Amino acid sequence: MIYIEFEMEAQKIPLQLIERAAQAALTNQSANGDLTVVLTDDAHLHQLNRDYLGVNAPTDVLSFPASETDPETGAPYLGDILISIPRADAQAKSANHPLESEVQLLVVHGVLHLLGYDHAKPKEKIRMWKVQAEVLEGIGLSGIEIRES
């Protein structure tokens, strides 16, 4: 199950797009499990980025893998993905595509992190970006990618 939480107004983004993006990434990787996507703001991601990664700056998406099991259902709980809607909106405008597309990209990116992908090293980045592009193409978002600053 994919849980979605809103910590701020984000009504422009249909929930089914978030669910579809997360499920597409899981399906692409033959993975299953529950996860939570939290739509929040820059201040929240800035605090988490500082507290958990030692980076004193806001960011667009953070993933927190859990690797737990739901005691009631026995389903694996993969973790949490937090997305800054203001940052996603600014990035979408900069890239000249809709906010909905940017959020789906960030959801896919976050799910891949939950599944163990990383992009800290060049080879890891190539591998992750390839899978990310495959997932996005599968949901009709070819050509959209993370723009690193």
SVG drawing of the C-alpha trace seen along z (x, -y; Angstrom):
<svg xmlns="http://www.w3.org/2000/svg" viewBox="-7 -28 39 40">
<polyline fill="none" stroke="black" stroke-width="0.4" points="0.0,0.0 1.2,-3.5 0.2,-6.0 0.2,-9.7 0.3,-12.5 -0.1,-16.2 1.7,-18.6 0.8,-21.5 -1.6,-22.5 -0.9,-20.3 -4.3,-19.8 -2.9,-20.4 -1.4,-16.9 -3.8,-14.0 -3.2,-11.2 -3.4,-8.6 -0.4,-10.1 1.7,-9.7 0.5,-6.2 1.1,-5.3 4.7,-6.6 5.5,-4.7 3.9,-1.5 5.7,-1.8 9.1,-2.0 8.2,1.0 7.0,3.0 10.0,2.2 12.2,3.6 10.0,6.6 9.6,5.2 6.7,5.0 5.9,3.4 4.3,0.4 5.7,-3.1 4.7,-6.6 5.0,-9.7 4.8,-13.0 4.2,-16.2 5.7,-19.0 7.8,-22.2 11.3,-23.5 11.7,-24.1 10.9,-20.5 13.3,-19.1 15.9,-21.6 15.7,-20.4 15.8,-16.7 18.6,-17.3 20.6,-19.0 19.7,-16.6 20.2,-13.3 22.6,-14.1 24.6,-17.0 23.7,-19.2 22.4,-22.6 20.2,-23.4 16.8,-22.5 16.4,-19.8 13.7,-18.4 13.3,-14.8 14.6,-12.7 14.1,-9.0 14.3,-7.1 14.5,-3.3 12.9,-1.3 13.1,2.4 10.5,3.3 7.5,5.6 3.9,4.6 3.0,6.8 -0.7,6.9 -0.3,7.7 3.2,9.1 3.9,6.8 7.3,5.2 7.4,1.5 10.0,0.0 10.2,-3.5 9.2,-7.1 9.7,-9.6 9.4,-13.3 9.0,-15.8 9.2,-19.6 6.3,-20.9 7.6,-24.5 11.0,-23.2 9.3,-20.7 7.2,-23.6 10.3,-25.8 12.1,-22.9 9.1,-22.2 8.9,-25.8 12.7,-25.9 12.4,-22.7 9.2,-23.9 7.1,-20.9 4.0,-20.5 4.4,-20.2 2.6,-16.8 5.5,-15.5 8.1,-16.8 6.4,-15.2 6.2,-11.9 9.9,-12.1 10.7,-12.8 8.5,-9.9 10.2,-7.5 13.6,-8.8 12.6,-8.4 11.3,-4.8 14.6,-3.8 16.5,-5.2 14.3,-3.1 15.2,-0.1 18.9,-0.7 19.8,-2.8 22.2,-5.7 23.9,-8.3 26.9,-9.4 29.4,-7.8 29.4,-8.1 28.7,-4.4 25.9,-4.3 24.4,-7.5 24.4,-6.0 22.7,-2.8 20.1,-4.8 19.4,-7.3 18.9,-4.4 16.3,-2.7 14.6,-6.0 14.3,-6.8 12.8,-3.4 10.2,-3.9 9.3,-7.4 9.0,-6.3 6.7,-3.6 4.3,-6.2 4.6,-8.5 7.2,-10.9 10.1,-10.4 12.8,-13.0 12.2,-14.2 15.1,-13.8 16.6,-15.1 18.5,-18.4 21.3,-18.5 22.6,-21.9"/>
</svg>
